[in-house]
Amino acid sequence: MRRLRLADMVLAAPLLPKVVAADDYLSHELTKEEQQTVALFQRCSNAVVHINTFISREKVLHGFGRELEEQGEGSGFLWDDNHIVTNYHVIMDADKATVTFADHSSHEAFLVGVEPDCDLAVLRCKSHPDIVPLQRGSSNMLMVGQKVFAIGNPFGLDQTLTNGIVSGLGREMRSVSGRMMRNLVQTDAAINPGNSGGPLLDARGRLIGVNTMIASPSGAWAGVGFAIPVDTVARVVQQIIKYGHAKRGFLGLFLAPDQLSQQLSRHARRQEMEEIQGVLILRMEPGSPADKAGLRPCRQSHGGIVLGDEILELDGHKVHSVDEVMDLVDEKQVGDTLQVTFRRRDRHSEILKTTIQLAEWRQRVPVRYKSRL
């Protein structure tokens, strides 16, 4: 066997791999911008969770029984010690949900409340005092062009970071409930299936939105994603945690969809009747503020449909669509009053006014949520 001399060892030493401390690597091998991105991910990713949902299905096994099957997955993030925020559509129709943290610990989650119109849901799980919740920023000072980051679980790939910019502000998209979501943040940070419910962060790692949907003709990422602004998230989440639902004013009206109103308006024109210029009341919640105020919905008669009252103005603001009515109602608080100007389509086609006090609106949640999730 050949013995190495000291000189050989000295000459060989430079050929051995050099052990570099992580901090040295960050400072010497990465640009300052890369260092900031790495630090942001290390600081914020622990607060992001992977959500799995399950649905109960019947199974024939020694007689009829039920078993839980995996329904879907998404993302969420720690709001405080034991509350998780995610999208409503992530947990919609689920019988059970689990959340998995960055350390791979998994816990069952229980539903606190939902707001489908904003596509938000709050879950409760085992407290994690060792994990720092995300710092919250503000969405009212966002600017197009500023850098943003998304952390989530696209296609089940845990703890994935993507980045981009704020591409647009004040965008509008329909929620799963059919209501228009306004003031959405548009971004080109990649958002794919599984990213829903995850946080959108600014360059300082502050929460500025909740990733909710993409615009794509194929369903694949096309560079256009949307996030619910954090100012909306904070208002809704705080109410859900406190009351179990979003607290807001309620008239008790079911309004005719805009397309139906347009069809009825064309029919009225053919009959040489006055066209519909406002929003038609299709039906009403019995005992609701609108019902008590004497407003009239559409009704059936032997001759066909008798048109109900047509809302023309709310507090002096002309309305021409369902969204406009709902937006004005949403600006009010429980107990506030709203002056309603409407046309009563009887023989005289009178223009009338009434003042209605808003009651508290309660979101109807499927019974299964109350018992399981």
C-alpha contacts under 8 A as a table, 3 or more apart, distances in Angstrom:
res1	aa1	res2	aa2	distance
4	L	8	D	5.91
4	L	9	M	6.69
5	R	8	D	5.18
5	R	9	M	6.49
6	L	9	M	5.09
6	L	10	V	6.21
7	A	10	V	5.05
7	A	11	L	6.14
8	D	11	L	5.10
8	D	12	A	6.02
9	M	12	A	5.00
9	M	13	A	6.03
10	V	13	A	5.26
10	V	14	P	7.77
11	L	14	P	6.69
11	L	15	L	7.98
12	A	15	L	5.41
12	A	16	L	7.07
13	A	16	L	5.53
14	P	17	P	7.85
20	V	24	D	6.37
20	V	25	Y	6.33
21	A	24	D	5.17
21	A	25	Y	6.24
22	A	25	Y	5.05
22	A	26	L	6.18
23	D	26	L	5.09
23	D	27	S	6.22
24	D	27	S	5.17
24	D	28	H	5.92
24	D	29	E	7.98
25	Y	28	H	5.22
25	Y	29	E	5.26
25	Y	30	L	7.12
26	L	29	E	5.76
26	L	30	L	5.32
26	L	35	Q	6.12
27	S	30	L	6.20
27	S	31	T	7.67
27	S	32	K	7.80
27	S	35	Q	7.46
28	H	31	T	7.92
30	L	33	E	7.94
30	L	34	E	5.73
30	L	35	Q	6.04
31	T	34	E	5.10
31	T	35	Q	6.19
32	K	35	Q	5.04
32	K	36	Q	6.30
33	E	36	Q	5.15
33	E	37	T	6.34
34	E	37	T	5.03
34	E	38	V	6.16
35	Q	38	V	5.18
35	Q	39	A	6.11
36	Q	39	A	5.09
36	Q	40	L	6.07
37	T	40	L	5.05
37	T	41	F	6.31
37	T	203	A	7.98
38	V	41	F	5.26
38	V	42	Q	6.20
39	A	42	Q	5.12
39	A	43	R	6.02
40	L	43	R	5.16
40	L	44	C	6.01
40	L	203	A	7.84
40	L	204	R	7.15
40	L	205	G	5.72
41	F	44	C	5.28
41	F	45	S	5.38
41	F	161	L	7.36
42	Q	45	S	5.91
42	Q	46	N	7.46
43	R	46	N	7.13
43	R	205	G	7.91
44	C	47	A	5.86
44	C	48	V	7.37
44	C	134	L	6.46
44	C	205	G	6.69
45	S	48	V	5.32
45	S	102	A	7.26
45	S	151	I	6.93
45	S	159	Q	6.61
46	N	49	V	7.71
46	N	101	F	6.89
46	N	102	A	5.37
46	N	103	D	7.87
46	N	131	I	6.58
46	N	132	V	7.84
47	A	77	F	5.48
47	A	78	L	5.19
47	A	101	F	7.56
47	A	102	A	7.81
47	A	131	I	6.35
47	A	132	V	6.60
47	A	133	P	5.65
47	A	134	L	6.45
48	V	75	S	7.18
48	V	76	G	5.85
48	V	77	F	4.27
48	V	78	L	6.45
48	V	101	F	6.86
48	V	102	A	7.26
48	V	151	I	7.13
48	V	152	G	6.87
48	V	159	Q	7.46
48	V	198	G	7.01
48	V	199	P	7.69
49	V	75	S	5.79
49	V	76	G	5.21
49	V	77	F	5.55
49	V	78	L	7.57
49	V	99	V	6.00
49	V	100	T	5.42
49	V	101	F	4.87
49	V	102	A	6.79
49	V	152	G	7.56
50	H	73	E	7.33
50	H	74	G	6.15
50	H	75	S	4.88
50	H	76	G	6.52
50	H	99	V	5.54
50	H	100	T	5.01
50	H	101	F	6.63
50	H	152	G	7.38
50	H	153	N	6.29
50	H	156	G	7.95
50	H	158	D	6.77
51	I	73	E	5.38
51	I	74	G	5.09
51	I	75	S	5.41
51	I	76	G	6.72
51	I	97	A	6.78
51	I	98	T	5.73
51	I	99	V	4.62
51	I	100	T	6.48
52	N	70	E	7.28
52	N	71	Q	7.60
52	N	72	G	5.98
52	N	73	E	4.41
52	N	74	G	6.66
52	N	97	A	5.59
52	N	98	T	5.34
52	N	99	V	6.53
53	T	70	E	5.96
53	T	71	Q	5.33
53	T	72	G	5.32
53	T	73	E	5.94
53	T	90	V	7.80
53	T	91	I	6.39
53	T	94	A	5.93
53	T	95	D	7.50
53	T	96	K	5.78
53	T	97	A	4.35
53	T	98	T	6.56
54	F	68	L	5.84
54	F	69	E	5.30
54	F	70	E	4.30
54	F	71	Q	4.71
54	F	72	G	7.06
54	F	94	A	5.62
54	F	95	D	5.84
54	F	96	K	5.11
54	F	97	A	6.13
55	I	68	L	5.40
55	I	69	E	5.41
55	I	70	E	6.39
55	I	71	Q	5.79
55	I	93	D	7.52
55	I	94	A	5.18
55	I	95	D	4.94
55	I	96	K	6.64
56	S	66	R	6.23
56	S	67	E	5.48
56	S	68	L	4.43
56	S	69	E	6.26
56	S	95	D	6.26
57	R	66	R	5.32
57	R	67	E	5.53
57	R	68	L	6.25
57	R	69	E	6.97
58	E	64	F	6.96
58	E	65	G	5.70
58	E	66	R	4.28
58	E	67	E	6.41
59	K	64	F	6.04
59	K	65	G	5.24
59	K	66	R	5.22
59	K	67	E	6.48
60	V	63	G	5.69
60	V	64	F	4.85
60	V	65	G	6.19
61	L	64	F	6.12
61	L	65	G	6.55
71	Q	94	A	7.25
72	G	90	V	7.43
73	E	90	V	6.74
73	E	156	G	7.30
73	E	194	G	5.85
74	G	90	V	5.89
74	G	152	G	7.80
74	G	153	N	6.57
74	G	154	P	7.73
74	G	156	G	7.90
74	G	193	P	7.41
74	G	194	G	4.16
74	G	195	N	5.85
74	G	196	S	5.45
74	G	197	G	6.43
74	G	198	G	7.75
75	S	86	T	6.52
75	S	152	G	5.49
75	S	153	N	5.99
75	S	194	G	6.16
75	S	195	N	5.58
75	S	196	S	5.67
75	S	197	G	4.82
75	S	198	G	4.74
76	G	84	I	6.22
76	G	85	V	5.45
76	G	86	T	4.51
76	G	87	N	7.72
76	G	152	G	7.61
76	G	196	S	7.76
76	G	197	G	4.86
76	G	198	G	4.72
76	G	199	P	7.23
77	F	84	I	5.41
77	F	85	V	5.58
77	F	86	T	6.92
77	F	133	P	7.80
77	F	134	L	7.79
77	F	197	G	7.72
77	F	198	G	6.28
77	F	199	P	6.79
78	L	81	D	7.14
78	L	82	N	7.13
78	L	83	H	5.98
78	L	84	I	4.70
78	L	85	V	6.58
78	L	133	P	5.24
78	L	134	L	6.91
79	W	82	N	7.50
79	W	83	H	5.45
79	W	84	I	5.57
79	W	85	V	6.29
79	W	133	P	5.59
79	W	134	L	6.83
80	D	83	H	5.50
80	D	84	I	7.58
80	D	132	V	8.00
80	D	133	P	5.61
81	D	127	S	5.30
81	D	128	H	5.63
81	D	129	P	5.71
81	D	131	I	7.80
81	D	133	P	7.29
82	N	124	R	5.62
82	N	125	C	5.37
82	N	126	K	5.88
82	N	127	S	4.46
82	N	128	H	6.50
83	H	122	V	6.60
83	H	123	L	5.65
83	H	124	R	4.62
83	H	125	C	6.46
84	I	122	V	5.63
84	I	123	L	4.94
84	I	124	R	6.07
84	I	125	C	7.45
85	V	120	L	7.25
85	V	121	A	5.95
85	V	122	V	4.76
85	V	123	L	6.42
85	V	197	G	7.11
85	V	237	V	7.70
86	T	90	V	7.12
86	T	120	L	5.98
86	T	121	A	5.40
86	T	122	V	6.44
86	T	123	L	7.87
86	T	196	S	7.44
86	T	197	G	4.04
86	T	198	G	6.67
86	T	210	V	7.57
87	N	90	V	5.35
87	N	91	I	7.28
87	N	119	D	5.20
87	N	120	L	4.42
87	N	121	A	5.47
87	N	196	S	6.43
87	N	197	G	4.56
87	N	210	V	7.84
87	N	212	T	6.57
88	Y	91	I	5.67
88	Y	92	M	5.84
88	Y	114	V	6.30
88	Y	115	E	6.91
88	Y	116	P	5.84
88	Y	119	D	4.66
88	Y	120	L	4.61
88	Y	121	A	4.78
89	H	92	M	4.91
89	H	116	P	7.77
89	H	119	D	6.41
89	H	120	L	7.91
89	H	176	V	6.95
90	V	196	S	7.01
90	V	197	G	7.23
91	I	94	A	5.44
91	I	97	A	7.36
91	I	121	A	7.83
93	D	366	P	7.84
93	D	369	Y	7.93
94	A	97	A	7.10
94	A	369	Y	7.56
94	A	373	L	7.16
95	D	368	R	6.37
95	D	369	Y	6.61
95	D	372	R	5.63
95	D	373	L	5.46
96	K	108	E	7.65
96	K	109	A	7.53
96	K	110	F	7.86
96	K	372	R	6.11
96	K	373	L	4.80
97	A	108	E	6.00
97	A	109	A	5.48
97	A	110	F	7.31
97	A	373	L	6.46
98	T	106	S	6.58
98	T	107	H	5.45
98	T	108	E	4.30
98	T	109	A	5.27
99	V	106	S	5.58
99	V	107	H	5.50
99	V	108	E	6.38
99	V	109	A	6.42
99	V	125	C	7.94
100	T	103	D	7.97
100	T	104	H	5.78
100	T	105	S	5.60
100	T	106	S	4.25
100	T	107	H	6.57
101	F	104	H	5.28
101	F	105	S	5.58
101	F	106	S	6.50
102	A	105	S	7.44
102	A	158	D	7.91
102	A	159	Q	7.18
107	H	125	C	6.73
107	H	126	K	6.86
108	E	125	C	6.50
109	A	123	L	5.95
109	A	124	R	5.51
109	A	125	C	4.79
109	A	126	K	7.95
109	A	373	L	6.88
110	F	123	L	5.41
110	F	124	R	5.13
110	F	125	C	6.44
110	F	372	R	7.53
110	F	373	L	4.80
111	L	121	A	7.84
111	L	122	V	6.36
111	L	123	L	4.58
111	L	124	R	6.27
111	L	369	Y	6.83
111	L	370	K	7.66
111	L	373	L	5.20
112	V	121	A	7.74
112	V	122	V	5.47
112	V	123	L	5.32
112	V	124	R	6.36
112	V	240	I	6.97
112	V	241	I	6.70
112	V	244	G	5.78
113	G	121	A	5.97
113	G	122	V	5.62
113	G	123	L	7.35
113	G	240	I	5.59
113	G	241	I	7.44
113	G	244	G	4.91
113	G	245	H	5.33
114	V	119	D	7.87
114	V	120	L	5.87
114	V	121	A	4.24
114	V	122	V	6.35
114	V	240	I	7.05
114	V	244	G	7.81
114	V	245	H	6.21
114	V	246	A	7.61
114	V	363	Q	7.87
114	V	365	V	7.88
115	E	118	C	5.66
115	E	119	D	6.00
115	E	120	L	5.23
115	E	121	A	6.20
115	E	236	V	7.59
115	E	245	H	6.89
115	E	246	A	6.32
115	E	363	Q	7.33
116	P	119	D	4.57
116	P	120	L	6.22
116	P	121	A	7.83
116	P	175	S	7.15
116	P	176	V	6.63
116	P	177	S	5.72
117	D	120	L	7.91
117	D	175	S	5.86
117	D	176	V	7.17
117	D	177	S	5.56
117	D	178	G	7.35
117	D	179	R	5.58
117	D	180	M	7.53
117	D	181	M	7.10
118	C	175	S	6.60
118	C	181	M	6.21
118	C	228	I	7.73
119	D	175	S	6.20
119	D	176	V	6.96
119	D	212	T	7.41
120	L	233	V	7.63
120	L	236	V	7.98
120	L	237	V	7.83
121	A	237	V	7.76
122	V	237	V	6.87
122	V	240	I	7.13
122	V	241	I	7.45
128	H	131	I	5.67
129	P	132	V	7.27
134	L	205	G	7.76
134	L	206	R	6.60
134	L	207	L	6.40
135	Q	205	G	7.26
135	Q	206	R	4.99
135	Q	207	L	6.08
136	R	206	R	5.14
136	R	207	L	4.63
136	R	208	I	6.80
136	R	230	V	7.52
137	G	206	R	5.04
137	G	207	L	5.32
137	G	208	I	5.49
137	G	230	V	7.21
138	S	141	M	6.54
138	S	142	L	7.56
138	S	207	L	7.80
138	S	208	I	5.97
138	S	230	V	6.24
138	S	231	D	6.12
139	S	142	L	5.39
139	S	208	I	5.64
139	S	209	G	7.52
139	S	229	P	5.64
139	S	230	V	5.73
139	S	231	D	5.86
140	N	231	D	7.43
142	L	146	Q	7.60
142	L	166	V	7.95
143	M	146	Q	5.94
143	M	166	V	6.92
143	M	169	L	7.83
144	V	165	I	7.36
144	V	166	V	4.93
144	V	167	S	5.56
144	V	168	G	5.65
144	V	169	L	7.04
145	G	165	I	5.38
145	G	166	V	5.24
145	G	167	S	6.28
146	Q	165	I	5.36
146	Q	166	V	5.62
146	Q	202	D	7.83
147	K	163	N	7.39
147	K	164	G	5.83
147	K	165	I	4.32
147	K	166	V	6.49
147	K	202	D	6.29
147	K	203	A	5.91
148	V	163	N	5.72
148	V	164	G	5.41
148	V	165	I	5.14
148	V	166	V	6.57
148	V	187	T	7.88
148	V	189	A	7.15
148	V	200	L	6.66
148	V	201	L	5.48
148	V	202	D	4.64
148	V	203	A	5.92
149	F	161	L	6.92
149	F	162	T	5.73
149	F	163	N	4.27
149	F	164	G	6.38
149	F	165	I	7.99
149	F	189	A	6.63
149	F	200	L	5.66
149	F	201	L	5.02
149	F	202	D	6.33
149	F	203	A	7.24
150	A	161	L	5.77
150	A	162	T	5.27
150	A	163	N	6.12
150	A	189	A	6.58
150	A	190	A	7.59
150	A	191	I	7.59
150	A	198	G	7.10
150	A	199	P	5.90
150	A	200	L	4.68
150	A	201	L	6.27
150	A	211	N	7.82
151	I	159	Q	6.31
151	I	160	T	5.52
151	I	161	L	4.67
151	I	162	T	6.60
151	I	195	N	7.46
151	I	198	G	6.13
151	I	199	P	6.09
151	I	200	L	7.07
152	G	158	D	6.68
152	G	159	Q	5.56
152	G	160	T	5.41
152	G	161	L	6.87
152	G	194	G	6.98
152	G	195	N	4.81
152	G	196	S	7.68
152	G	198	G	5.23
152	G	199	P	7.40
153	N	156	G	5.10
153	N	157	L	4.88
153	N	158	D	4.58
153	N	159	Q	5.84
153	N	160	T	5.87
153	N	194	G	5.07
153	N	195	N	5.29
154	P	157	L	5.47
154	P	158	D	7.38
154	P	160	T	7.13
154	P	191	I	7.38
154	P	192	N	5.33
154	P	193	P	5.35
154	P	194	G	4.14
154	P	195	N	4.99
155	F	192	N	7.24
155	F	193	P	5.81
155	F	194	G	5.39
156	G	194	G	6.24
157	L	160	T	6.48
162	T	189	A	5.79
162	T	190	A	5.88
163	N	188	D	7.80
163	N	189	A	4.66
163	N	190	A	6.97
164	G	187	T	6.71
164	G	188	D	5.31
164	G	189	A	4.12
164	G	190	A	7.56
165	I	187	T	5.74
165	I	188	D	6.06
165	I	189	A	6.58
166	V	169	L	7.59
166	V	185	V	6.97
166	V	186	Q	5.96
166	V	187	T	4.71
166	V	188	D	7.10
167	S	185	V	7.79
167	S	186	Q	5.23
167	S	187	T	4.79
167	S	188	D	6.36
168	G	171	R	7.11
168	G	185	V	6.21
168	G	186	Q	4.76
168	G	187	T	6.83
169	L	183	N	6.46
169	L	184	L	6.31
169	L	185	V	4.98
169	L	186	Q	6.02
170	G	182	R	6.47
170	G	183	N	3.74
170	G	184	L	5.38
170	G	185	V	6.51
171	R	182	R	6.13
171	R	183	N	5.24
171	R	184	L	4.76
171	R	185	V	6.46
171	R	186	Q	6.80
172	E	180	M	6.54
172	E	181	M	5.56
172	E	182	R	4.65
172	E	183	N	6.34
172	E	184	L	6.13
173	M	180	M	5.74
173	M	181	M	5.37
173	M	182	R	6.90
173	M	184	L	7.79
174	R	177	S	7.72
174	R	178	G	5.55
174	R	179	R	5.62
174	R	180	M	4.52
174	R	181	M	5.78
175	S	178	G	5.27
175	S	179	R	5.53
175	S	180	M	6.11
175	S	181	M	6.10
176	V	179	R	7.54
179	R	323	D	7.43
180	M	323	D	6.86
181	M	184	L	7.03
183	N	228	I	7.65
183	N	229	P	7.03
184	L	226	F	6.10
184	L	227	A	5.67
184	L	228	I	5.23
184	L	229	P	5.96
185	V	209	G	7.39
185	V	226	F	5.44
185	V	227	A	5.05
185	V	228	I	6.44
185	V	229	P	6.23
186	Q	224	V	6.71
186	Q	225	G	5.63
186	Q	226	F	4.60
186	Q	227	A	6.56
187	T	223	G	7.61
187	T	224	V	6.09
187	T	225	G	5.24
187	T	226	F	6.14
187	T	227	A	7.76
188	D	223	G	4.80
188	D	224	V	5.39
188	D	225	G	6.12
189	A	223	G	7.22
189	A	225	G	7.27
190	A	221	W	6.84
190	A	223	G	6.64
190	A	225	G	7.37
191	I	195	N	5.68
191	I	196	S	7.62
191	I	211	N	7.50
191	I	213	M	7.76
191	I	214	I	7.06
191	I	221	W	6.70
191	I	225	G	6.25
192	N	195	N	5.51
192	N	196	S	7.66
192	N	214	I	7.90
192	N	220	A	7.25
192	N	221	W	6.09
193	P	196	S	6.71
195	N	198	G	5.65
195	N	211	N	6.91
195	N	212	T	7.99
196	S	210	V	7.83
196	S	211	N	5.42
196	S	212	T	5.06
196	S	213	M	6.77
197	G	210	V	5.76
197	G	211	N	5.46
197	G	212	T	6.02
198	G	210	V	5.76
198	G	211	N	5.55
199	P	207	L	6.35
199	P	208	I	7.63
199	P	209	G	6.02
199	P	210	V	4.80
199	P	211	N	6.06
200	L	207	L	5.99
200	L	208	I	5.79
200	L	209	G	4.92
200	L	210	V	5.70
200	L	211	N	6.22
200	L	227	A	7.10
201	L	204	R	7.55
201	L	205	G	5.23
201	L	206	R	5.19
201	L	207	L	4.66
201	L	208	I	5.45
201	L	209	G	6.99
202	D	205	G	5.32
202	D	206	R	5.45
202	D	207	L	6.70
202	D	208	I	6.44
203	A	206	R	7.43
207	L	230	V	6.71
208	I	229	P	6.05
208	I	230	V	4.84
208	I	231	D	7.94
209	G	227	A	5.23
209	G	228	I	5.07
209	G	229	P	4.42
209	G	230	V	4.55
209	G	233	V	7.46
210	V	227	A	4.90
210	V	228	I	5.01
210	V	229	P	6.79
210	V	230	V	7.05
210	V	233	V	7.64
211	N	225	G	7.63
211	N	226	F	6.02
211	N	227	A	4.12
211	N	228	I	6.45
212	T	225	G	7.84
212	T	226	F	5.95
212	T	227	A	5.31
212	T	228	I	6.67
213	M	225	G	5.94
213	M	226	F	5.48
213	M	227	A	7.20
214	I	219	G	7.99
214	I	221	W	7.16
214	I	222	A	7.95
214	I	224	V	5.79
214	I	225	G	4.20
214	I	226	F	5.97
215	A	219	G	7.74
215	A	221	W	8.00
215	A	222	A	7.21
215	A	224	V	5.59
215	A	225	G	6.28
216	S	219	G	5.16
216	S	220	A	6.26
216	S	221	W	6.59
216	S	222	A	5.73
216	S	224	V	7.41
217	P	220	A	7.83
221	W	224	V	7.36
228	I	232	T	7.01
228	I	233	V	6.82
229	P	232	T	5.58
229	P	233	V	6.37
230	V	233	V	4.71
230	V	234	A	5.93
231	D	234	A	5.30
231	D	235	R	6.41
232	T	235	R	5.31
232	T	236	V	6.23
233	V	236	V	5.34
233	V	237	V	5.81
234	A	237	V	5.29
234	A	238	Q	5.96
235	R	238	Q	5.55
235	R	239	Q	6.51
236	V	239	Q	5.26
236	V	240	I	6.24
236	V	246	A	5.74
237	V	240	I	5.02
237	V	241	I	6.14
237	V	246	A	7.71
238	Q	241	I	5.24
238	Q	242	K	6.16
239	Q	242	K	5.06
239	Q	243	Y	5.69
239	Q	244	G	7.08
239	Q	245	H	6.31
239	Q	246	A	5.25
239	Q	247	K	6.34
240	I	243	Y	5.31
240	I	244	G	4.39
240	I	245	H	4.30
240	I	246	A	5.33
240	I	247	K	7.92
241	I	244	G	5.66
241	I	245	H	7.58
242	K	245	H	7.96
243	Y	246	A	7.26
243	Y	247	K	7.46
245	H	362	R	6.98
245	H	363	Q	6.65
246	A	362	R	7.67
246	A	363	Q	7.67
247	K	334	V	7.66
247	K	360	E	6.69
247	K	361	W	6.51
247	K	362	R	7.37
248	R	330	D	6.78
248	R	332	K	7.36
248	R	333	Q	5.70
248	R	334	V	5.72
248	R	360	E	5.89
248	R	361	W	5.64
249	G	329	V	6.67
249	G	330	D	6.59
249	G	332	K	6.06
249	G	333	Q	5.23
249	G	334	V	4.49
249	G	335	G	7.35
249	G	336	D	7.74
249	G	358	L	5.16
249	G	359	A	5.63
249	G	360	E	5.17
249	G	361	W	5.64
250	F	289	P	7.70
250	F	329	V	7.38
250	F	334	V	7.45
250	F	358	L	5.25
250	F	359	A	5.16
250	F	360	E	5.62
250	F	361	W	4.83
251	L	288	S	6.53
251	L	289	P	5.42
251	L	290	A	5.44
251	L	329	V	7.88
251	L	356	I	7.80
251	L	357	Q	8.00
251	L	358	L	5.72
251	L	359	A	6.81
252	G	284	M	5.73
252	G	285	E	5.01
252	G	286	P	7.97
252	G	288	S	5.08
252	G	289	P	6.33
252	G	290	A	5.81
252	G	291	D	7.40
253	L	281	I	6.71
253	L	282	L	7.77
253	L	283	R	6.41
253	L	284	M	4.74
253	L	285	E	6.42
253	L	290	A	6.66
254	F	281	I	6.24
254	F	282	L	5.62
254	F	283	R	5.14
254	F	284	M	5.63
254	F	285	E	7.66
255	L	279	V	6.90
255	L	280	L	5.89
255	L	281	I	4.69
255	L	282	L	5.05
255	L	283	R	6.95
255	L	322	V	6.62
256	A	260	L	6.25
256	A	261	S	6.23
256	A	279	V	6.95
256	A	280	L	5.43
256	A	281	I	5.98
256	A	282	L	5.05
256	A	322	V	7.61
257	P	260	L	5.34
257	P	261	S	6.40
257	P	322	V	6.76
258	D	261	S	5.08
258	D	262	Q	6.23
258	D	279	V	7.62
258	D	321	S	6.03
258	D	322	V	6.61
259	Q	262	Q	5.08
259	Q	263	Q	6.29
260	L	263	Q	5.06
260	L	264	L	6.16
261	S	264	L	5.10
261	S	265	S	5.96
261	S	276	I	6.83
261	S	279	V	7.18
261	S	280	L	6.68
262	Q	265	S	4.93
262	Q	266	R	6.27
262	Q	276	I	7.46
263	Q	266	R	5.23
263	Q	267	H	6.32
264	L	267	H	4.96
264	L	268	A	6.10
264	L	276	I	7.48
265	S	268	A	5.00
265	S	269	R	6.23
265	S	274	E	7.96
265	S	275	E	4.80
265	S	276	I	5.01
266	R	269	R	5.06
266	R	270	R	6.37
266	R	275	E	7.16
267	H	270	R	5.18
267	H	271	Q	6.36
268	A	271	Q	5.01
268	A	272	E	6.18
268	A	273	M	4.84
268	A	274	E	6.33
268	A	275	E	5.72
268	A	276	I	7.91
269	R	272	E	4.87
269	R	273	M	5.44
269	R	274	E	6.57
269	R	275	E	5.87
270	R	273	M	7.42
276	I	279	V	7.45
276	I	280	L	7.72
276	I	310	E	7.41
277	Q	310	E	8.00
277	Q	312	L	7.14
277	Q	320	H	6.48
278	G	310	E	5.84
278	G	311	I	5.40
278	G	312	L	4.66
278	G	313	E	7.82
278	G	318	K	7.80
278	G	319	V	5.79
278	G	320	H	4.67
278	G	321	S	7.02
279	V	310	E	5.35
279	V	311	I	5.08
279	V	312	L	6.73
279	V	319	V	6.99
279	V	320	H	5.92
279	V	321	S	5.96
279	V	322	V	6.52
280	L	297	P	7.99
280	L	307	L	7.80
280	L	308	G	6.50
280	L	309	D	6.12
280	L	310	E	4.40
280	L	311	I	6.25
281	I	284	M	7.55
281	I	296	R	7.23
281	I	297	P	4.99
281	I	298	C	6.49
281	I	308	G	5.65
281	I	309	D	5.75
281	I	310	E	6.16
281	I	311	I	7.38
282	L	297	P	5.14
282	L	298	C	5.12
282	L	308	G	6.70
283	R	296	R	7.83
283	R	297	P	4.65
283	R	298	C	6.25
284	M	288	S	7.42
284	M	290	A	7.22
284	M	291	D	6.45
284	M	297	P	6.43
285	E	288	S	5.39
285	E	290	A	7.98
285	E	291	D	6.92
286	P	291	D	6.20
287	G	291	D	5.67
287	G	292	K	6.15
288	S	291	D	5.08
288	S	292	K	6.19
288	S	359	A	7.76
289	P	292	K	5.13
289	P	293	A	6.12
289	P	356	I	6.38
289	P	357	Q	6.59
289	P	358	L	6.45
289	P	359	A	6.66
290	A	293	A	5.06
290	A	294	G	6.62
290	A	295	L	5.85
290	A	356	I	6.86
291	D	294	G	5.39
291	D	295	L	5.83
291	D	296	R	7.56
292	K	295	L	7.70
293	A	354	T	7.21
293	A	355	T	7.75
293	A	356	I	6.51
295	L	309	D	6.59
296	R	308	G	5.33
296	R	309	D	5.45
297	P	307	L	7.22
297	P	308	G	4.19
297	P	309	D	6.12
298	C	305	I	6.85
298	C	306	V	5.65
298	C	307	L	4.64
298	C	308	G	3.92
298	C	309	D	7.48
299	R	305	I	5.80
299	R	306	V	5.29
299	R	307	L	6.78
299	R	308	G	7.03
300	Q	304	G	5.92
300	Q	305	I	4.71
300	Q	306	V	6.07
301	S	304	G	5.18
301	S	305	I	5.88
301	S	306	V	6.55
307	L	345	R	6.66
308	G	344	R	7.13
308	G	345	R	6.76
309	D	342	F	6.36
309	D	343	R	5.70
309	D	344	R	4.88
309	D	345	R	6.31
310	E	342	F	5.28
310	E	343	R	5.04
310	E	344	R	6.64
310	E	345	R	7.67
311	I	314	L	7.80
311	I	319	V	7.37
311	I	340	V	7.02
311	I	341	T	6.12
311	I	342	F	4.30
311	I	343	R	6.53
312	L	318	K	5.79
312	L	319	V	5.71
312	L	320	H	7.42
312	L	340	V	7.73
312	L	341	T	5.55
312	L	342	F	5.07
312	L	343	R	6.97
313	E	316	G	5.44
313	E	317	H	5.07
313	E	318	K	4.31
313	E	319	V	5.55
313	E	340	V	5.97
313	E	341	T	4.92
313	E	342	F	6.85
314	L	317	H	5.20
314	L	318	K	6.66
314	L	319	V	7.24
314	L	325	V	7.50
314	L	328	L	7.31
314	L	338	L	6.62
314	L	339	Q	5.67
314	L	340	V	4.89
314	L	341	T	6.35
315	D	338	L	6.01
315	D	339	Q	4.87
315	D	340	V	6.50
315	D	341	T	8.00
316	G	339	Q	7.63
316	G	341	T	7.85
319	V	324	E	5.79
319	V	325	V	6.24
320	H	324	E	6.83
321	S	324	E	5.33
321	S	325	V	6.64
322	V	325	V	5.23
322	V	326	M	6.25
323	D	326	M	5.11
323	D	327	D	5.99
324	E	327	D	5.18
324	E	328	L	6.35
325	V	328	L	5.39
325	V	329	V	6.33
326	M	329	V	5.08
326	M	330	D	6.04
327	D	330	D	5.08
327	D	331	E	6.50
328	L	331	E	5.30
328	L	332	K	7.17
329	V	332	K	5.51
330	D	333	Q	7.56
332	K	336	D	6.11
332	K	337	T	7.97
333	Q	336	D	5.50
333	Q	358	L	7.48
334	V	358	L	5.50
334	V	359	A	5.53
334	V	360	E	5.41
335	G	357	Q	5.74
335	G	358	L	5.16
335	G	359	A	6.08
335	G	360	E	7.81
336	D	357	Q	5.65
336	D	358	L	5.70
337	T	355	T	6.44
337	T	356	I	5.39
337	T	357	Q	4.23
337	T	358	L	6.06
338	L	355	T	5.58
338	L	356	I	5.29
338	L	357	Q	6.38
338	L	358	L	7.43
339	Q	353	K	6.95
339	Q	354	T	5.80
339	Q	355	T	4.36
339	Q	356	I	6.38
340	V	353	K	5.57
340	V	354	T	5.36
340	V	355	T	6.05
340	V	356	I	7.36
341	T	351	I	7.07
341	T	352	L	5.79
341	T	353	K	4.46
341	T	354	T	6.72
342	F	351	I	5.73
342	F	352	L	5.44
342	F	353	K	6.28
343	R	349	S	6.33
343	R	350	E	5.62
343	R	351	I	4.51
343	R	352	L	6.17
344	R	349	S	5.40
344	R	350	E	5.29
344	R	351	I	6.40
344	R	352	L	7.15
345	R	348	H	7.26
345	R	349	S	4.60
345	R	350	E	6.94
346	D	349	S	5.19
346	D	350	E	7.46
365	V	369	Y	6.91
365	V	370	K	7.91
366	P	369	Y	5.79
366	P	370	K	7.45
367	V	370	K	5.38
367	V	371	S	6.76
368	R	371	S	5.34
368	R	372	R	5.98
368	R	373	L	7.27
369	Y	372	R	5.52
369	Y	373	L	4.88
370	K	373	L	6.58
